[in-house]
Amino acid sequence: MQDVTIAAIQMASVMGDIESNLASIDRLLGDAVGQGANIACFPEIYDTWESK
């Protein structure tokens, strides 16, 4: 059986700023992979949270 490392990523999303949110995801995902993560879990509203 192969070990799997999971990263549970907590981040502050900026409402309506999809570009900034995606840049944060890119950075945080790179950090997680660099620490050996095989799977990364992000908050459900990480990139599309828009002001209504």
N, C-alpha and C positions, 0 to 999 in steps of 0.2 A: 504494500500500500504506500502511495506517495503522500507526503505531507503537503498541505495547502495552507498558505498564509493569507489571511483576509484582513484588509485595512478598512476599518469603519471611520470614515472621514467626516468630521464636523467642520462646517464652514459657515461664515456669515454671508448670505446672498444679499446683493444690493438690488432692491426692487426696481425693475425696469431697465437695469443695466446688464443686458445679456452678455455683451462683449467682455465686461469686467468679470462677470461670473465665470464665463468660459476660460478666461485667462487664469483665474484662481484654480479652477479644476485642472487645467493643464499643469500648473505648478505643483499642486498637491498630489496629483496622480504620479508625476515624475518622482516626487519624494517617496511615495508609497512603493513604487516599483524599485527605487534605489535601496529601499530597506527590505526588499524581498517579497513584497506582496504579489500574489497571483490573482487575487480578486480585490476590487475596490468598491465599496458601497458609499454612495453620496446621498445627501438629503433629497427628498422627492421633488423639491422645487428649486433645485440648484441652478438651472439655466434659463427657465422660461417664465419666471415670476415677473409679471408685468403689472403695472398700475392699472386698475380698472376705473 
